[in-house]
Amino acid sequence: MTDVTPKTRDDLFAFLDGLEIKHSTKDHPPVFTVAESVALRDEIPGGHTKNLFVKDKKDQFFLLTVEENAAVDLKTVHTLIGAASKVSFGKPEKLMEYLGVAPGSVTAFGAINDTGGNVTFVLDADLMKEEIVNCHPLSNDATTSIASGDLIRFMEATGHKPLVLKVTS
């Protein structure tokens, strides 16, 4: 494990500002599941996300970011994302090491902490049709809204080329 301190929400916002990416954030009580976050829907417009941190048998890691109510078939998704085998959930230690977040705070914005390029980011094509995408800003006590195109621009600025694929049913 590396001794690099994960970036904070303020670091994320400064990075977005440096890219001239418009973003807005709403603070709220911590939410750990999609079910807990449903109450925020009226207050925060746009596509809300669910994130699956998975790995294949060769220890290739992927973050699947999909619309909160979408279903992902974990038995077949490996054929779509280029994994070497069926996928299983990644361990919390790897989640913290690579994305700088704990379970319950998983977010596409974790790309800012993946300086080693250890994770392949997959954005579901249906989610990316939304004008605005909502993600945790590295902690689950807030939601940050960003244009879907700007989310891709953010990821590219972190050195990642996200895959935009239809991975949901």
Secondary structure as GFF3:
##gff-version 3
##sequence-region A 1 169
A	DSSP	alpha_helix	9	18	.	.	.	ID=ss1
A	DSSP	beta_strand	23	27	.	.	.	ID=ss2
A	DSSP	alpha_helix	34	37	.	.	.	ID=ss3
A	DSSP	three_ten_helix	38	40	.	.	.	ID=ss4
A	DSSP	beta_strand	47	55	.	.	.	ID=ss5
A	DSSP	beta_strand	61	67	.	.	.	ID=ss6
A	DSSP	alpha_helix	78	81	.	.	.	ID=ss7
A	DSSP	beta_strand	88	89	.	.	.	ID=ss8
A	DSSP	alpha_helix	92	99	.	.	.	ID=ss9
A	DSSP	three_ten_helix	108	113	.	.	.	ID=ss10
A	DSSP	beta_strand	119	124	.	.	.	ID=ss11
A	DSSP	three_ten_helix	127	129	.	.	.	ID=ss12
A	DSSP	beta_strand	132	135	.	.	.	ID=ss13
A	DSSP	beta_strand	142	147	.	.	.	ID=ss14
A	DSSP	alpha_helix	148	157	.	.	.	ID=ss15
A	DSSP	beta_strand	163	165	.	.	.	ID=ss16
###
